[in-house]
Amino acid sequence: LPPGSCRAFWGWLNAVFNKVDHERIRAVGPDRAASEWLLRCGALVRYQGSPKWQQDYNGLPTGPLGKYKIEAINATDSCIMYRGFDYLDGLEHVTDIKLEKCVYIQDECLQRLSETSNLQKSLQQLKIISCGNVTDKGILALHKLTNLEYLFLSDLPGIREKEKTFRVLQQALPNLELELDLE
């Protein structure tokens, strides 16, 4: 194998995992389709009324359409990327998202997240940790998440103008509790 071809292969495979299947969303409902996407990419989901994190794709619960509603997403070490974010559009109950060590998460993803109308209503907690491609621009985009109560930011070397960025965000979201662990 030529050098770099392995990485190219994984990049291609991850792109395949993130391809949105709109037929599937219609067939099984947004929460089930998003669960499949997230687990395929190595993320975890937790459903409303359950303390248990789902991590096994084949162990996803089955039941009547719309029975299981995603409440929390833990995308630590996952390969979720922008092209898969259409899966988030139909989710109405997500209160908590954690993005940690996500290689493909960049500003466009955070912009897309904050423009998702259901998440604007439901999302209360967001943690962004060790996502090297996130800059001030992405953090500023979060101002559209009007119900966000808690934002934790840690190990984000792409953030250059901390004070200014956080001041703007805090003005836009006066009720936001902002916790920072940045160099």
C-alpha positions in Angstrom: 0.0 0.0 0.0 1.4 3.5 -0.9 1.9 5.7 2.2 -1.2 7.7 3.1 -3.6 5.3 1.3 -4.8 3.7 4.5 -5.8 7.1 5.8 -7.5 8.0 2.5 -9.4 4.7 2.8 -10.6 5.5 6.3 -11.6 9.0 5.2 -13.6 7.5 2.4 -15.2 4.9 4.7 -16.1 7.6 7.2 -17.7 9.6 4.4 -19.8 6.6 3.5 -20.9 6.1 7.1 -22.0 9.8 7.1 -24.0 9.6 3.9 -27.6 10.5 4.7 -30.3 8.0 3.7 -33.5 10.0 3.5 -35.5 6.9 2.6 -34.3 5.3 5.8 -35.3 8.3 7.9 -38.8 8.1 6.3 -39.0 4.3 6.9 -37.9 4.1 10.5 -38.3 7.6 11.8 -35.7 10.3 12.6 -34.6 8.9 16.0 -33.9 5.4 14.8 -32.1 6.6 11.6 -30.0 9.0 13.6 -29.2 6.3 16.1 -28.0 4.1 13.3 -25.8 6.9 11.9 -24.3 7.8 15.2 -23.5 4.2 16.2 -22.0 3.5 12.8 -19.7 6.4 13.4 -18.7 5.2 16.8 -20.8 7.6 18.9 -23.2 6.7 21.7 -26.9 7.6 22.2 -29.1 7.6 25.3 -32.9 7.5 25.0 -35.5 9.5 27.0 -36.3 7.7 30.2 -33.2 5.5 30.1 -30.0 5.7 32.0 -28.3 3.3 29.6 -26.0 4.4 26.7 -26.6 2.5 23.5 -23.3 1.5 21.9 -24.0 -1.7 20.0 -25.5 -1.1 16.6 -27.0 -4.6 16.5 -28.4 -4.1 20.0 -30.5 -1.0 19.2 -33.9 -1.5 20.7 -36.7 -2.2 18.2 -40.3 -1.2 18.8 -43.1 0.8 17.3 -42.0 3.8 15.2 -41.0 6.7 17.3 -40.9 4.8 20.6 -37.3 5.6 21.4 -36.4 9.3 21.4 -32.7 10.3 21.5 -32.1 12.6 24.5 -28.3 12.6 24.6 -25.4 12.1 22.2 -21.8 11.3 23.2 -19.7 11.6 20.0 -16.3 11.0 21.7 -13.8 9.6 19.3 -16.4 9.2 16.6 -16.1 10.0 12.9 -19.3 12.1 12.6 -18.9 14.7 10.0 -20.9 17.6 8.4 -22.5 15.5 5.7 -24.3 13.4 8.3 -25.8 16.3 10.2 -29.1 16.1 8.2 -29.8 13.2 10.6 -30.1 15.7 13.4 -32.9 17.7 11.8 -35.7 15.4 12.9 -34.6 15.0 16.5 -36.9 16.8 18.9 -35.7 15.7 22.3 -31.9 16.1 22.4 -30.9 18.0 25.5 -27.2 17.0 25.7 -24.4 16.7 23.2 -20.8 15.9 23.8 -18.2 16.3 21.0 -14.8 15.1 22.2 -11.8 14.2 20.0 -13.9 14.5 16.8 -11.5 14.8 13.9 -14.1 15.9 11.4 -15.9 18.4 13.6 -15.2 21.9 12.4 -16.8 25.3 12.4 -19.3 24.4 9.6 -20.6 21.6 11.9 -21.2 23.9 14.8 -22.9 26.4 12.5 -25.1 23.6 11.2 -25.9 22.4 14.7 -26.9 25.9 15.8 -29.1 26.4 12.8 -31.1 23.1 13.4 -34.4 24.4 14.6 -35.3 21.4 16.8 -31.9 21.7 18.6 -32.5 25.4 19.1 -35.5 24.4 21.1 -34.2 21.3 22.9 -30.5 21.5 23.4 -29.5 22.6 27.0 -25.9 21.2 27.4 -23.0 21.1 25.0 -19.5 20.0 25.6 -16.8 20.6 23.0 -13.4 19.0 23.9 -10.2 18.4 22.0 -11.7 19.2 18.6 -8.7 20.7 16.8 -10.5 22.1 13.8 -12.9 24.3 15.8 -12.2 28.1 15.8 -13.8 31.2 17.3 -16.1 31.3 14.3 -17.6 28.0 15.2 -18.1 28.9 18.9 -19.7 32.3 17.9 -22.1 30.4 15.7 -23.6 28.7 18.8 -25.4 31.9 19.7 -28.4 30.6 17.8 -28.9 27.8 20.4 -31.2 30.0 22.5 -32.0 27.4 25.1 -28.5 26.4 25.8 -27.9 26.5 29.6 -24.4 25.0 29.8 -21.4 25.1 27.5 -18.1 23.5 28.3 -15.1 24.2 26.1 -11.8 22.5 26.7 -8.5 21.9 24.7 -9.5 23.9 21.6 -6.2 25.3 20.2 -8.1 26.9 17.2 -9.7 29.4 19.5 -7.6 32.5 19.2 -9.7 35.4 20.6 -11.0 33.9 23.8 -12.1 37.0 25.7 -13.9 38.6 22.7 -15.5 35.4 21.6 -16.9 34.6 25.0 -18.1 38.1 25.6 -20.1 38.1 22.4 -21.5 34.6 23.2 -22.4 35.6 26.8 -24.2 38.8 25.5 -26.2 36.7 23.0 -27.0 34.1 25.6 -27.2 35.8 29.0 -28.5 32.7 30.8 -25.6 30.6 29.5 -23.2 29.0 32.0 -19.9 29.0 30.3 -17.2 26.7 31.6 -13.7 27.0 30.1 -10.6 24.8 30.3 -8.5 26.4 27.7 -4.8 27.3 27.5 
